[in-house]
Amino acid sequence: MSKFKIKVARIEAAGGKRADSQVCITFAIARGSVGFQVPIHLKVGDYDDTEMVRAARSALHGIFVELSHQTLPWNLSAKELRLLADMNLRPEEMKK
């Protein structure tokens, strides 16, 4: 299986000079025909400007770790997938 390509698509400032202003770093994620974007919002005062991308990468990792844990019950074994395939009632010509 090929790796995902992950790149910073955009860095946008929001909120001006206010104390609660934020930076939105958007990652573009692609592999084959699958592609999507994930925005990460960080408070401007929490990190040095030069470290914002590193902090956003860490936040992105945390999101996917949590997503992995949350969807773990959905994972099917090879045996379960075979059983599902065997239950397929479509006519043979439609299975191809």
C-alpha positions as CSV (number, residue, x, y, z in Angstrom):
1,M,0.0,0.0,0.0
2,S,1.4,3.4,-0.9
3,K,2.0,6.1,1.7
4,F,-0.2,9.2,2.1
5,K,1.2,12.4,0.9
6,I,0.8,15.1,3.5
7,K,1.6,18.7,2.9
8,V,0.8,22.1,4.3
9,A,-1.8,23.6,2.0
10,R,-2.5,26.9,3.7
11,I,-1.5,29.0,6.6
12,E,-4.0,31.7,7.5
13,A,-4.1,34.2,10.3
14,A,-7.4,35.1,11.9
15,G,-8.2,37.6,14.7
16,G,-5.7,40.4,14.0
17,K,-3.9,41.7,17.0
18,R,-6.3,40.4,19.7
19,A,-5.0,38.2,22.4
20,D,-7.2,35.3,21.2
21,S,-6.1,35.5,17.6
22,Q,-5.4,32.2,15.9
23,V,-3.5,30.7,13.0
24,C,-5.2,28.0,10.8
25,I,-2.8,25.6,9.3
26,T,-4.5,23.4,6.7
27,F,-3.0,20.1,5.7
28,A,-3.8,18.4,2.4
29,I,-3.7,14.6,2.6
30,A,-3.8,12.4,-0.5
31,R,-3.3,8.9,-1.6
32,G,-4.5,7.6,-4.9
33,S,-8.1,8.8,-5.5
34,V,-8.5,9.7,-1.8
35,G,-7.9,13.3,-0.9
36,F,-9.0,15.6,1.9
37,Q,-8.0,18.6,4.0
38,V,-7.7,19.0,7.8
39,P,-7.5,22.4,9.3
40,I,-5.7,22.8,12.6
41,H,-6.3,26.0,14.7
42,L,-3.7,27.2,17.1
43,K,-3.6,30.3,19.3
44,V,-0.9,32.7,18.1
45,G,0.5,33.3,21.6
46,D,1.0,29.6,22.4
47,Y,3.9,29.0,20.0
48,D,6.7,30.9,18.3
49,D,5.9,31.7,14.7
50,T,8.8,29.4,13.6
51,E,7.3,26.4,15.4
52,M,3.7,26.7,14.4
53,V,3.9,24.1,11.7
54,R,5.6,21.6,14.1
55,A,2.9,22.2,16.7
56,A,0.2,21.7,14.0
57,R,1.8,18.5,12.8
58,S,1.7,17.2,16.4
59,A,-2.0,18.2,16.7
60,L,-2.8,16.4,13.4
61,H,-1.1,13.3,14.7
62,G,-3.2,13.4,17.9
63,I,-6.4,13.7,15.8
64,F,-5.5,10.6,13.8
65,V,-4.5,8.7,16.9
66,E,-7.9,9.5,18.5
67,L,-9.7,8.6,15.3
68,S,-7.9,5.3,15.2
69,H,-9.0,4.5,18.8
70,Q,-12.5,5.6,18.1
71,T,-12.9,3.4,15.0
72,L,-11.1,0.4,16.4
73,P,-14.4,-1.5,16.9
74,W,-15.1,-1.2,13.2
75,N,-12.0,-3.2,12.3
76,L,-12.9,-6.6,10.8
77,S,-10.7,-9.7,10.7
78,A,-9.8,-11.5,7.5
79,K,-12.3,-14.2,8.5
80,E,-15.1,-11.7,9.1
81,L,-14.4,-10.0,5.7
82,R,-14.6,-13.5,4.0
83,L,-17.9,-14.2,5.7
84,L,-19.3,-10.8,4.5
85,A,-18.1,-11.5,0.9
86,D,-19.7,-15.0,1.0
87,M,-23.0,-13.3,2.0
88,N,-23.0,-11.2,-1.1
89,L,-26.3,-11.9,-3.0
90,R,-25.5,-10.0,-6.2
91,P,-25.6,-11.9,-9.4
92,E,-22.2,-13.2,-10.5
93,E,-22.0,-10.7,-13.5
94,M,-22.4,-7.8,-11.1
95,K,-19.6,-8.9,-8.8
96,K,-16.9,-8.4,-11.4
